[in-house]
């Protein structure tokens, strides 16, 4: 009976591992396209006492990033919308820290698109940008890059690209897809907010990944605990 309980727990654990591995199984590596495709940050206030607007700028082809995975280099995408970085209540010298990580809230909504034929004809994946989780930076030195997390929901795609199909399936199953991007030019957060910094234009690269919702992981964990508990109760009942 003990071995049966262990087997049940192992099966539940493997189920959790499968959910976690699904996130790692579908990464799409992205990079801003050549020719002025970049993230543009424009200060919005007086001096260093206000926030900034953040926009993904397209190049002359009308797209802002490409997918660099082997076999997927014909995939190009855009991220529409203007996003608010920080706010008037936070100055460039008081961006909050959580431990030794400096974090800046970003708000706004938009649309992500990925075309599967280099932007000429083909089919297009679409998803709703539900806002940035945050932009964070470890430390404040000029040699460290900020990271950005963008959440995507409501993905749809009617084309035949297997990786886009898998991304949509996993994203809709788990509840969201996340883009994690990093600026190519090392720039501290305090240098890219406030009108004193003017306009910063930064190239970037990152990864598109399907991410299980916390509730999905919690339910899987509860299921694993339930299986173990059930086995223990049966063993105790039989031994009584």
N, C-alpha and C positions, 0 to 999 in steps of 0.2 A: 504493500500500500504506500509505503514511504516513497518508493521509486516512482509510483504512479503520480504522487503529488509533485515530485520533482519534475517529472515529465510534463505535467500540466503547466507548472510554473515556467519551464523552459519554453514550451510552446507559446505561452503568453508573452514571454520576453522576446522571442523571435518575432512575434507579431508586432511588438513595439519597435524592434529594430527595423522591420520592413517598412513601417510608416516613416521612421526617421530617414532610412536610406532612400525612400522615394524622393525626398528633397534633393539628395545629392545625385540622383540618377538623371536629372533633367536640367543640368546647367547650360545656359546659352551665354557664352562670353560675348560682350559687346564692347565697342570702342567708337568714339566720336569720329565721324568721317572727315577726310581732308577737305580743306577749302572753307574755313570759317564755321564749321559745325562745332558748337561749343556750348558750354553753360555760361550764360551771361548774368552777372550779379550787379544790380544798379542800386546805389544808395538812395534812400527815399526821404531823408530828413535833414535836420540841421546839425552840422558837425558830426560828432560821433555818438549822438544821443538817440538815434533812430535805427530802424532795421533796414531791410533791402528787399527788392523784388528779384526773384530768380526765374530765368526763362531758358529753355532749351532752344538754341538757334539752329535752324537748318542750313545746309549748304546750298549751292546752286541747283542741285538735283531735287530739292524739296524734302530731303531726309537729313536726320541728325546723327544717327548711329548705324553701324553695320554689325552683323554677327560674324565672329571670327572662327567659329568651330569649323573643322574640316568638313566639307560637304554642305555647309550652310552659308557660305560666303556670299550667296546671292540674296540673303535676307537683309533688308534695310528697314529702319524704323524711325518713328518720330515720337516725341512726347509733347503734347500741346498743353497750354495753360500757363498762367503766370502765378508764381507761388510767393508767399510772404515769408521772408526769413527774419526771425525775431520780431520785435515790435518796439514801440516807443518807450515801453517800460524798462527795456534792457539796453544798456549802453555797451559799446564795444569793449569797455574795460571791465564789465561786470557780467559777461556771459557765464552762466552758472556751471559749476563743476559737480560731477557725481563721482566721488573718489578723485582720481587724477584724470578723469575724462571730462572734457569740456563739451557741453551739449547745447544745441540751439534748436528750438522748435520751428517747424516749417508747416504752414497751412496752405490749403488750396486744392482744387480738383481739376482734372483734365482728362485727356485720352491718350493711350498708347496705341500705336499701330505698328505692325510689322508686315511688310510686303514680301512675298516669297519669290519674286522674280526681278529683283534689282530695281523695283519701282516702276517697271514698264509692264502693264497688264498684270497678269497673275492674280493671286488671291491675297487678301489682307486679314491678318489677325487683328482684333480690336479688344481693348480692355479699358476699364475705367480706373484712372489714377485716383485713389482715395486719400491722397495726401502723403506727405513724408512722415515717417515715424520720428525722425530727427536727423540733424547733421551733427556728427560727433567728431571729436579730435582728441587724441591722446597727447596731452601737453599743449604748449602754446608756441613752441619754437618754429621758426621758418622752415625747418627741415621736415616737418611732419604734415601729412596730408589729411584733410577732412574726409570722412566717409559719409555717404548719403544712403538712406534706406527709403525706397518708394514702394508703397503697397498697391497692388493691382487686383481688381475684382471683375466679375462679369465677363470673363474671356470668351470669345467666340472666333471660330475659324472654319471655313468650308473647303479649304484647299487640301492638297495631298502631301505636304511636307510632314514627314513622320515626327520630327522633333517638335514642330509647332503643334501638331495634333496631341502629342504626349504632354506638352506643357499645358495646353488647355484642359485636357482631361484631369491631370493632377491638380491644376489650379482650382478648377471647379469642384473637385472632390474635397480638397483640403481647405478651400475657402479663400485662398489668396495666392498671389505670386508676388515675390519681392525682387526689386532691383537693388543691388548694392553697388554703388559706383564710387570711384575715387578720382579726384582731380589729378591730372597729369603733372601740373605745376604745383610744387609744395607751397601752400598758402595758409597761414593761420586764419582762423575764423575772424579774429579781431581786425584783420587787414581787408576783409571783403564785405564788411557791413558799415553802414553810416555813409553819408554823402561825402565825408572827407576822403573816402577811398575811391570816389568816382565810380567808374564802371570797370569791373573785372571780367575778362573773358577767359574761360579756362577749358581746355580740352579734358577729356575724361575717358575712363574705361570702367567696366564692371561686369556683373553677372546677373542674369535672370534666373530665378530659382523658385520652384513651387514649394510653399512652406505650409506644413500642417498647422491648423488653428490650435491654440492652446486647449480649447475644449475637446478637440479630437484626441490630442495626446492624453488629456486627463481621463477621458472615457476609456481609452485603451489601458491606461494604468489601473483604473478602477476594475476593469474586467480581469486584468492579471491578478490583482489582489483578491477579487471575488473567487476566482478559480482556486487559488491557494487556500483561502479560508474555507471553501466548501470541502476541499479534500481533507483538511485538518478536522473539520467537524465530523465527517464520516469516519475518520480513523478513531476519533475519541468515542463516538457512539458505539462503534464495534468493539472497542476495548472495554466499555463499561459493563 
